[in-house]
Amino acid sequence: MFSIWQLFEMNFLKDNALKEAKTKIGHINKKEIQPENLIDISVKNGDVIGILEVPALEKEIPILHGVDEEELKIGVGHFPGTAFPGQKNQIVLSGHRDTVFRKFGELKIGDSFIVKMPYGEYEYIIDHTKIVSADDQTIIVPNDGQEVLTVTTCYPFQYIGNAPDRYIIYALPKK
């Protein structure tokens, strides 16, 4: 559970990170950056790297590199070592169920995620979901040549305290 002060602080930090992400996305010459050149992308934990838009929930959430508590209290965390959009591999994004991913249990197969990066926008359609135990790391599996957006959060959604499971959403690039 979060106190009122913690929720206020998280919303303040999230709003500032979202403004930073919008600035980064709006001021990059997208023609100069190609996703195939992003293998050597240089980011460190805590860097704001993009925006996750969830049209079905009318949400825009900043994406930060890293999945430590510092990143997750501000927005969506990009799991280090996984791909970035356009790299034709697995992208893993994580967030808290009771803050930035509130209402994610309402998403349905066929709903979309739009990932906005400084070098372009990528739309993914929810293909399937599953529930795994909290310590199950098998969901992070490189998919050379096949891009998949894997979104993770704690489960059950209404659980108080550290939830025992994870809710996993798999989304594929829109064709």
Backbone as CSV, one residue per row, in Angstrom:
resi,resn,N_x,N_y,N_z,CA_x,CA_y,CA_z,C_x,C_y,C_z
1,MET,0.840,-1.182,0.000,0.000,0.000,0.000,0.888,1.250,0.000
2,PHE,0.388,2.265,-0.645,1.126,3.518,-0.715,0.396,4.581,0.100
3,SER,1.157,5.453,0.738,0.553,6.565,1.463,0.164,7.649,0.457
4,ILE,-0.632,8.589,0.911,-1.043,9.688,0.040,0.180,10.458,-0.440
5,TRP,1.158,10.684,0.446,2.375,11.399,0.056,3.136,10.632,-1.024
6,GLN,3.270,9.302,-0.859,3.985,8.495,-1.851,3.282,8.557,-3.206
7,LEU,1.961,8.499,-3.212,1.213,8.589,-4.476,1.405,9.958,-5.118
8,PHE,1.381,11.025,-4.308,1.610,12.367,-4.831,3.002,12.471,-5.449
9,GLU,4.015,11.958,-4.712,5.388,12.007,-5.210,5.538,11.210,-6.506
10,MET,4.943,10.010,-6.558,5.048,9.183,-7.762,4.381,9.867,-8.951
11,ASN,3.212,10.472,-8.736,2.541,11.175,-9.832,3.357,12.360,-10.302
12,PHE,3.966,13.091,-9.380,4.817,14.222,-9.731,6.013,13.763,-10.565
13,LEU,6.701,12.711,-10.103,7.859,12.175,-10.830,7.453,11.625,-12.190
14,LYS,6.316,10.916,-12.242,5.835,10.350,-13.511,5.530,11.472,-14.500
15,ASP,4.847,12.527,-14.044,4.518,13.647,-14.925,5.777,14.321,-15.462
16,ASN,6.785,14.514,-14.611,8.045,15.112,-15.069,8.758,14.218,-16.073
17,ALA,8.757,12.908,-15.821,9.395,11.969,-16.751,8.650,11.944,-18.082
18,LEU,7.332,12.032,-18.037,6.548,12.047,-19.269,6.860,13.300,-20.092
19,LYS,6.997,14.447,-19.426,7.382,15.681,-20.129,8.760,15.528,-20.767
20,GLU,9.699,14.927,-20.027,11.044,14.706,-20.566,10.999,13.794,-21.784
21,ALA,10.198,12.726,-21.704,10.083,11.784,-22.828,9.489,12.480,-24.050
22,LYS,8.460,13.281,-23.842,7.840,13.991,-24.971,8.823,14.963,-25.611
23,THR,9.658,15.589,-24.799,10.681,16.491,-25.334,11.690,15.711,-26.166
24,LYS,12.164,14.574,-25.652,13.136,13.760,-26.392,12.559,13.272,-27.704
25,ILE,11.326,12.813,-27.674,10.692,12.263,-28.871,10.444,13.361,-29.898
26,GLY,10.085,14.552,-29.437,9.744,15.634,-30.347,10.919,16.342,-30.975
27,HIS,12.116,16.198,-30.431,13.263,16.954,-30.927,14.327,16.122,-31.629
28,ILE,14.045,14.884,-31.901,15.015,14.034,-32.586,14.665,13.988,-34.070
29,ASN,15.676,14.086,-34.915,15.453,13.923,-36.343,15.372,12.424,-36.618
30,LYS,14.157,11.929,-36.738,13.930,10.489,-36.862,14.563,9.892,-38.122
31,LYS,14.817,10.704,-39.124,15.421,10.185,-40.349,16.878,9.803,-40.138
32,GLU,17.516,10.380,-39.119,18.929,10.097,-38.864,19.142,8.809,-38.082
33,ILE,18.132,8.353,-37.362,18.285,7.188,-36.499,17.511,6.014,-37.081
34,GLN,18.173,4.908,-37.276,17.540,3.695,-37.782,17.578,2.636,-36.692
35,PRO,16.469,1.890,-36.476,16.449,0.902,-35.403,17.535,-0.160,-35.521
36,GLU,17.951,-0.490,-36.724,18.985,-1.519,-36.867,20.335,-1.038,-36.329
37,ASN,20.486,0.268,-36.157,21.720,0.811,-35.598,21.672,0.924,-34.075
38,LEU,20.605,0.453,-33.462,20.439,0.628,-32.024,21.075,-0.481,-31.201
39,ILE,21.763,-1.388,-31.827,22.424,-2.453,-31.081,23.372,-1.848,-30.063
40,ASP,23.971,-0.729,-30.398,24.926,-0.083,-29.498,24.313,1.095,-28.746
41,ILE,22.995,1.102,-28.615,22.341,2.205,-27.916,22.908,2.307,-26.501
42,SER,23.206,3.510,-26.082,23.843,3.714,-24.792,22.853,4.376,-23.835
43,VAL,22.359,3.589,-22.886,21.466,4.111,-21.852,21.916,3.558,-20.514
44,LYS,21.576,4.278,-19.467,21.881,3.776,-18.127,20.590,3.755,-17.319
45,ASN,20.600,2.994,-16.244,19.409,2.892,-15.416,18.941,4.279,-14.992
46,GLY,17.649,4.476,-15.099,17.048,5.746,-14.736,16.830,6.688,-15.899
47,ASP,17.470,6.419,-17.049,17.273,7.273,-18.222,15.842,7.133,-18.738
48,VAL,15.208,8.256,-19.045,13.901,8.254,-19.698,14.162,7.962,-21.171
49,ILE,13.530,6.897,-21.696,13.845,6.490,-23.066,12.658,6.531,-24.019
50,GLY,11.437,6.681,-23.513,10.288,6.693,-24.411,8.978,6.795,-23.653
51,ILE,7.896,6.481,-24.372,6.541,6.543,-23.824,5.792,5.279,-24.220
52,LEU,5.065,4.695,-23.267,4.144,3.599,-23.550,2.742,4.185,-23.555
53,GLU,2.098,4.139,-24.717,0.723,4.613,-24.837,-0.194,3.391,-24.843
54,VAL,-1.273,3.465,-24.058,-2.248,2.377,-23.967,-3.606,2.967,-24.357
55,PRO,-3.953,2.929,-25.651,-5.186,3.577,-26.113,-6.458,3.094,-25.407
56,ALA,-6.572,1.804,-25.128,-7.795,1.281,-24.500,-8.020,1.861,-23.110
57,LEU,-6.952,2.280,-22.448,-7.053,2.854,-21.112,-6.827,4.365,-21.113
58,GLU,-6.595,4.921,-22.308,-6.307,6.346,-22.472,-5.168,6.790,-21.548
59,LYS,-4.045,6.036,-21.614,-2.893,6.312,-20.755,-1.639,6.519,-21.582
60,GLU,-0.790,7.403,-21.095,0.576,7.573,-21.584,1.473,7.481,-20.358
61,ILE,2.469,6.599,-20.423,3.335,6.356,-19.277,4.789,6.463,-19.742
62,PRO,5.629,7.192,-19.005,7.038,7.261,-19.404,7.718,5.905,-19.244
63,ILE,8.647,5.612,-20.142,9.457,4.395,-20.062,10.857,4.814,-19.623
64,LEU,11.353,4.153,-18.568,12.703,4.394,-18.070,13.513,3.118,-18.233
65,HIS,14.793,3.259,-18.468,15.642,2.073,-18.557,15.935,1.586,-17.141
66,GLY,15.670,0.308,-16.891,15.890,-0.298,-15.596,14.578,-0.696,-14.936
67,VAL,14.664,-1.679,-14.051,13.453,-2.165,-13.373,13.621,-2.166,-11.855
68,ASP,14.512,-1.321,-11.355,14.651,-1.174,-9.912,13.505,-0.302,-9.398
69,GLU,13.343,-0.272,-8.098,12.250,0.498,-7.491,12.277,1.959,-7.911
70,GLU,13.478,2.537,-8.071,13.589,3.947,-8.464,12.927,4.204,-9.821
71,GLU,13.109,3.300,-10.773,12.491,3.468,-12.084,10.991,3.171,-12.025
72,LEU,10.628,2.092,-11.320,9.230,1.660,-11.309,8.316,2.603,-10.532
73,LYS,8.863,3.416,-9.655,7.993,4.361,-8.959,7.695,5.580,-9.838
74,ILE,8.431,5.724,-10.931,8.230,6.848,-11.842,7.414,6.445,-13.063
75,GLY,7.638,5.237,-13.574,6.955,4.836,-14.801,7.147,3.368,-15.082
76,VAL,7.219,3.058,-16.367,7.418,1.693,-16.851,8.917,1.444,-16.942
77,GLY,9.366,0.274,-16.490,10.777,-0.059,-16.581,11.079,-0.933,-17.788
78,HIS,12.133,-0.579,-18.528,12.625,-1.415,-19.631,13.666,-2.356,-19.045
79,PHE,13.438,-3.663,-19.175,14.316,-4.668,-18.582,15.663,-4.667,-19.306
80,PRO,16.757,-4.329,-18.598,18.081,-4.300,-19.230,18.429,-5.649,-19.860
81,GLY,19.072,-5.584,-20.999,19.469,-6.799,-21.700,18.442,-7.275,-22.711
82,THR,17.235,-6.681,-22.681,16.249,-7.029,-23.706,16.300,-5.963,-24.796
83,ALA,15.675,-6.261,-25.916,15.762,-5.403,-27.093,14.995,-4.091,-26.911
84,PHE,15.203,-3.215,-27.876,14.423,-1.995,-28.022,13.531,-2.184,-29.248
85,PRO,12.417,-1.443,-29.323,11.542,-1.575,-30.490,12.314,-1.420,-31.800
86,GLY,11.995,-2.292,-32.737,12.634,-2.267,-34.049,13.824,-3.190,-34.167
87,GLN,14.264,-3.803,-33.068,15.435,-4.669,-33.111,15.095,-6.134,-33.356
88,LYS,13.832,-6.433,-33.621,13.398,-7.793,-33.981,13.820,-8.831,-32.935
89,ASN,13.459,-8.536,-31.677,13.729,-9.457,-30.584,12.740,-9.148,-29.465
90,GLN,12.931,-9.723,-28.298,11.997,-9.524,-27.198,12.300,-8.232,-26.446
91,ILE,11.253,-7.423,-26.264,11.293,-6.196,-25.487,10.507,-6.490,-24.215
92,VAL,11.080,-6.242,-23.044,10.357,-6.500,-21.792,10.173,-5.179,-21.045
93,LEU,8.911,-4.870,-20.748,8.556,-3.690,-19.968,7.812,-4.145,-18.717
94,SER,8.130,-3.539,-17.573,7.493,-3.911,-16.308,6.983,-2.669,-15.594
95,GLY,5.925,-2.864,-14.796,5.369,-1.760,-14.015,4.578,-2.277,-12.836
96,HIS,4.313,-1.386,-11.892,3.541,-1.752,-10.709,2.046,-1.809,-11.034
97,ARG,1.385,-2.841,-10.554,-0.045,-3.034,-10.801,-0.913,-1.992,-10.105
98,ASP,-0.404,-1.430,-9.021,-1.226,-0.495,-8.257,-0.868,0.968,-8.537
99,THR,-0.001,1.208,-9.516,0.309,2.588,-9.903,0.170,2.717,-11.420
100,VAL,1.271,2.632,-12.161,1.231,2.897,-13.608,0.454,1.851,-14.401
101,PHE,0.368,0.605,-13.900,-0.361,-0.434,-14.627,-1.726,-0.730,-14.018
102,ARG,-2.231,0.214,-13.249,-3.581,0.070,-12.710,-4.549,-0.103,-13.885
103,LYS,-5.447,-1.007,-13.789,-6.472,-1.331,-14.795,-5.933,-2.174,-15.947
104,PHE,-4.679,-2.638,-15.892,-4.164,-3.466,-16.978,-4.901,-4.798,-17.078
105,GLY,-5.549,-5.224,-16.019,-6.364,-6.435,-16.063,-7.585,-6.278,-16.947
106,GLU,-7.921,-5.049,-17.315,-9.070,-4.786,-18.190,-8.715,-4.889,-19.673
107,LEU,-7.426,-4.960,-19.988,-7.023,-5.058,-21.399,-7.449,-6.399,-21.969
108,LYS,-7.742,-6.401,-23.274,-8.222,-7.611,-23.943,-7.316,-7.976,-25.117
109,ILE,-7.413,-9.226,-25.529,-6.724,-9.667,-26.743,-7.191,-8.749,-27.880
110,GLY,-6.252,-8.244,-28.656,-6.577,-7.336,-29.757,-6.379,-5.862,-29.413
111,ASP,-6.307,-5.518,-28.104,-5.989,-4.140,-27.725,-4.532,-3.860,-28.106
112,SER,-4.186,-2.595,-28.142,-2.835,-2.265,-28.600,-2.032,-1.482,-27.577
113,PHE,-0.725,-1.557,-27.754,0.258,-0.721,-27.068,0.976,0.042,-28.171
114,ILE,1.277,1.305,-27.916,2.102,2.075,-28.838,3.336,2.508,-28.053
115,VAL,4.496,2.099,-28.546,5.751,2.474,-27.901,6.364,3.587,-28.737
116,LYS,6.515,4.755,-28.106,7.082,5.918,-28.775,8.515,6.081,-28.308
117,MET,9.421,5.998,-29.261,10.849,6.143,-28.996,11.360,7.356,-29.769
118,PRO,12.527,7.876,-29.433,13.059,9.023,-30.174,13.230,8.746,-31.666
119,TYR,13.329,7.470,-32.063,13.556,7.122,-33.463,12.318,6.595,-34.165
120,GLY,11.148,6.596,-33.511,9.932,6.176,-34.187,8.883,5.614,-33.242
121,GLU,7.706,5.339,-33.812,6.608,4.753,-33.058,6.378,3.329,-33.530
122,TYR,6.046,2.456,-32.566,5.840,1.034,-32.842,4.544,0.597,-32.181
123,GLU,3.661,-0.009,-32.968,2.389,-0.483,-32.425,2.418,-1.998,-32.296
124,TYR,1.944,-2.471,-31.151,1.901,-3.899,-30.848,0.473,-4.262,-30.450
125,ILE,0.011,-5.418,-30.913,-1.339,-5.894,-30.625,-1.248,-7.046,-29.630
126,ILE,-2.063,-6.978,-28.578,-2.040,-8.031,-27.562,-2.484,-9.344,-28.189
127,ASP,-1.612,-10.340,-28.085,-1.840,-11.656,-28.680,-2.343,-12.664,-27.636
128,HIS,-1.705,-12.683,-26.470,-2.141,-13.582,-25.399,-1.541,-13.146,-24.066
129,THR,-2.070,-13.723,-22.997,-1.603,-13.416,-21.649,-1.388,-14.719,-20.889
130,LYS,-0.641,-14.634,-19.804,-0.526,-15.782,-18.915,-0.116,-15.304,-17.539
131,ILE,-0.271,-16.185,-16.569,0.094,-15.899,-15.191,1.182,-16.885,-14.792
132,VAL,2.267,-16.356,-14.216,3.385,-17.195,-13.780,3.732,-16.823,-12.336
133,SER,4.521,-17.654,-11.683,4.953,-17.333,-10.324,5.929,-16.154,-10.374
134,ALA,6.040,-15.448,-9.252,6.865,-14.238,-9.184,8.331,-14.492,-9.511
135,ASP,8.819,-15.688,-9.238,10.241,-15.967,-9.480,10.510,-16.641,-10.821
136,ASP,9.505,-16.728,-11.681,9.651,-17.375,-12.987,10.342,-16.434,-13.970
137,GLN,11.595,-16.730,-14.305,12.359,-15.911,-15.247,12.287,-16.446,-16.677
138,THR,11.528,-17.517,-16.887,11.464,-18.124,-18.227,10.707,-17.265,-19.228
139,ILE,10.051,-16.219,-18.754,9.336,-15.363,-19.694,10.291,-14.463,-20.471
140,ILE,11.520,-14.327,-19.983,12.513,-13.494,-20.669,13.386,-14.416,-21.511
141,VAL,13.006,-14.519,-22.793,13.671,-15.441,-23.708,13.935,-14.721,-25.024
142,PRO,15.186,-14.571,-25.429,15.455,-13.928,-26.720,14.731,-14.637,-27.863
143,ASN,14.201,-13.842,-28.772,13.468,-14.350,-29.939,14.125,-13.816,-31.197
144,ASP,15.346,-14.191,-31.463,16.050,-13.646,-32.622,15.174,-13.683,-33.868
145,GLY,14.991,-12.523,-34.442,14.248,-12.419,-35.686,12.755,-12.208,-35.510
146,GLN,12.214,-12.460,-34.307,10.782,-12.249,-34.085,10.608,-11.248,-32.947
147,GLU,10.061,-10.099,-33.286,9.855,-9.074,-32.268,8.596,-9.384,-31.467
148,VAL,8.699,-9.257,-30.156,7.554,-9.430,-29.259,7.725,-8.463,-28.095
149,LEU,6.640,-7.780,-27.755,6.622,-6.913,-26.593,6.025,-7.715,-25.446
150,THR,6.794,-7.876,-24.378,6.344,-8.612,-23.199,6.181,-7.600,-22.068
151,VAL,4.954,-7.485,-21.564,4.642,-6.527,-20.505,4.322,-7.323,-19.246
152,THR,4.989,-6.981,-18.128,4.812,-7.743,-16.889,4.393,-6.838,-15.736
153,THR,3.572,-7.404,-14.861,3.178,-6.715,-13.634,2.803,-7.758,-12.591
154,CYS,2.690,-7.331,-11.357,2.339,-8.251,-10.274,0.871,-8.679,-10.375
155,TYR,0.585,-9.856,-9.812,-0.752,-10.429,-9.867,-0.971,-11.264,-8.624
156,PRO,-2.156,-11.332,-8.077,-3.437,-10.757,-8.508,-3.460,-9.231,-8.355
157,PHE,-4.311,-8.600,-9.162,-4.348,-7.145,-9.209,-4.803,-6.518,-7.897
158,GLN,-5.698,-7.157,-7.177,-6.229,-6.592,-5.935,-5.481,-7.067,-4.692
159,TYR,-4.381,-7.779,-4.868,-3.610,-8.331,-3.756,-2.965,-7.202,-2.958
160,ILE,-2.957,-7.341,-1.643,-2.305,-6.350,-0.786,-0.942,-6.899,-0.381
161,GLY,0.100,-6.123,-0.608,1.451,-6.563,-0.296,2.149,-7.117,-1.529
162,ASN,3.235,-7.873,-1.303,3.993,-8.459,-2.405,3.203,-9.616,-3.014
163,ALA,2.766,-9.453,-4.231,1.939,-10.460,-4.897,2.770,-11.691,-5.245
164,PRO,2.160,-12.874,-5.190,2.895,-14.117,-5.430,3.118,-14.449,-6.907
165,ASP,2.408,-13.773,-7.803,2.477,-14.122,-9.223,2.745,-12.898,-10.078
166,ARG,2.941,-13.163,-11.377,3.110,-12.099,-12.360,2.118,-12.316,-13.497
167,TYR,1.544,-11.205,-13.961,0.635,-11.211,-15.106,1.461,-10.789,-16.313
168,ILE,1.474,-11.611,-17.327,2.313,-11.381,-18.503,1.415,-11.138,-19.717
169,ILE,1.697,-10.072,-20.441,0.984,-9.755,-21.679,1.989,-9.848,-22.824
170,TYR,1.643,-10.639,-23.839,2.483,-10.747,-25.036,1.788,-10.014,-26.182
171,ALA,2.504,-9.084,-26.797,1.947,-8.304,-27.908,2.918,-8.377,-29.092
172,LEU,2.336,-8.530,-30.262,3.120,-8.658,-31.493,3.004,-7.391,-32.344
173,PRO,4.015,-7.103,-33.146,3.957,-5.913,-33.988,2.721,-5.936,-34.881
174,LYS,2.080,-4.766,-35.012,0.926,-4.652,-35.891,1.392,-4.822,-37.333
175,LYS,0.656,-5.602,-38.067,1.032,-5.840,-39.479,0.316,-4.914,-40.407
